Amino acid sequence: MADSATKLETEECIGRYGMTPPQFFDSLGLFDFGGGIYHGIYLTEEDMDLFAKKGIGVVTNPGSNTKLASGIAPVGRFLEKGLCVGVGTDGPSSNNCLDMFREMFLVTGLAKLLQKDASAVDAHEVLKMATVNGAHIMGIPEADILAAGKLADVIMIDLHQPNMQPLNNITKNIVYSGSKQNVKMTMINGKILYEDGKFLNGVDAEAIYAKANEIIARLAAEA
């Protein structure tokens, strides 16, 4: 669920219930079974301690938070508190570019700005957040890493591109320079759903594009 995403939301919850949003949700028993929340920009120290105790993860959505001017999540502090932090895009209504590579760059870039520390939340930590941690927060630890017995959820990245060269540190290349255009193939549970620019999941991409533009044209005409 979205939680502590805006200052107004947090202040109104405190004013109405005398508790922060996480404390209110916890009073309803919503955190009794683990899981995670999105955003968490205005989590207090007590909220973070609650999440650490309950095993609640936090999925940060920097692209959406930046576009909406909601604020910058204190990701470095989340990590110091021992929280499991993941990376998300939020939805297309608040983030036009659903690009996990851009989100990874924003996570580390905004953390460095917030902490005024160029070493804060480094590339290795961010890549782990976007892969291993995300799987755990979603409750699918069988998809967290590539190993025997795990789900074959894989992307193949084209490293032979200007933005990925030289191959000095692939992790840093992915986080600081990577783009969704570098993805050559996407495999989910052993099934290839995208490869070399073609969607292989039974969906007609051209039909979707045409329908989307038809809807936009209608909305523009009605405006």
N, C-alpha and C positions, 0 to 999 in steps of 0.2 A: 504494500500500500504506500501511497505518497504520504510523507510525514515530515513535518517541520521544513516545508519547502519554501515558505515565505515568512517574512517578519510579521505581516498582518495576521496570517493564519495562527502563528504561535501566540501572538499577543491576545487575539480574540479567544483562543482556547483557555489561556490562563485567566482571562477576565471572566469567562463564563463558568469554568469548572474549577478554577483554582489550581490547575495542574497543567504542565506542558503537554503537548500532543502525545508523546510516548508514554508519559505517566497516566494519561487518561485512557489510552488504548490498553495499557497493562492492567488498569483497574477493571476493564471489561473482560480480561482473560485472553486477549488476542495474541499475546506473546508467550502463552503457555506451551506452545508446541514448536518453538523455533521459527525459522523463516527469515524474512528480511524486509527492509523498507527502502523506499526510493528517496533520493534527495538528501534529507538530513542536514540542511544548511544551518539551521538554527538549533541544533541539538545542544543541550547544556552538558556540563561535566557529569551531572547526575544522570542525565539521559544516557550518556555513553556508558556509564558504570552499569546502568540497568541492562543495556544491550549486551555488555560483556558477560553479565551474570546469567542472562537468559539465552545467550547464544544467538542473538539477532544480528544478521548481517546488514550492511548498508551499501546500496547501489548508488554511486554518484553519477549524475547526469550533467556534466559541465556544459555541453552544447546548449541544451535546453535552458539551463540556469543562466547562461550568459545572454542568450537571445531575449529572455524575459526579464533580465536585470534582477533576478531573484537574489543573487548573492553568490559567494564562493564557499563551497563546503570545506570544512577544515579537515581535509583528508589525512594530512600528516598527524593530526591529533587523534583521529580515528585509529590509525595504525599504532600510535603510542599506547592507546588504551587496549590494544589487542583485539580490535574488532576485525571481522572478516569483511573486507571492502571489495566490492565489485564495480564494474564499469558498465553503464547503459547509455542508451541514446534518448530515452523517453519517446514520445510519439511524434508523428509528422506535423501535428497541429502546433507543437511548440519547438520543433527542431526539424527544419526542412531537409537537412542532410543527415540521413541515418547511416553514418560512417563511423565504425568503431575505431578506425585508425585515427581519425580526427579527434574522437573522444579521448583516446589514449594520450595524444599530444596535449590536449587541453587539461587533462587531469594533472599531468606533471608540470605543465607551464603555469597553471593557476596556483598550484601548491607552492611553486618557487616564488611567485609574486607575493602570495599571502604571507609566507614565512620569511620573505626577503633572504632566501638561501638557495643558491643555484644547485645545490646538491640534494635538495628536498625531494622526496618521493621519486626515486630514480627510475630509469627505464625498466630495469629488471623487476622492480616492485610493481610497476604499472602493468607490464605484460602478464604477470601472475594474477593481478586483479582482474584483468580482462578475460582470463582463461580459467585457471584452476579455481580461483575464488568465486567466480560467477557460477560455475557448476555446483559448488557446494551451497551457495546461497539459494539456488533454485532447487536444491534437493536431489541433484543427479550426480553424485560423486563418481559414478561409473563413467562419466564423460570428462573427468577433470584433467587427465593426462593420457598420453599415448603409451599403452602398456598392454601386455597380454591379458585378456579377459575384460578389458575396458571397451567401451563403445568406440567405433571407428568414426569419430566426429573430427574431420580434418579439413583444413584449407591448404591449398598449395599456392605459394607466393612466388612470383617471377622476380628473381633477384637481378636478372640481366636487364636492368632499366637504370637510367641516369640517377633517379632519386634513391636507388638502393646500392649505389656504388660509391666508394670501394667497399669491399666486404671486410672491413676492419672489425666491426662489432655488429652482428646481425640483429641482436636485440635492440640496440640503439637505433639502427636503421629502421626497424619496424615501427618503433614508438615515435621517433622524432621526424622520420622522413617518409614513412609508409603511407599508402593510399589504397582505397578499395579498388582502384584501377590495377593494382599489382596482383590482385587475386586471380589466379588462373583456373582454380578448381575448388569446388565446395562439396564435401562428402558428409552425409549424415547417416550414422549407423551403418557405414559400409556402402551406402548408395550414393552415387554421384548425381547431384541435383543441378550443378552448374559447371560448365567447362568451356574455356576459350570463348567467352561472350555469349554462350547459348544456355538457356534455361532448359533443363531436362526433367522438370518436375510435372510435366503435363499441362502447364499453364501457358496460354498464348499471350506472350508479352505484348505483341503488337495490338492485340484486341484490347488489352488493359490500357495501353497508352491512348488508343482511339477513344475509348469510353471516358477516360479521365478528361481528355480535351473537350469532348462533347459536353460533359457536365460543366466544365469551366466556362465554355461559350454560353451555355444556357444561363448560368448564374450571372455572368457579365451582362447579358441581355436583359435580365430581370432587375438588375441593380438600378 
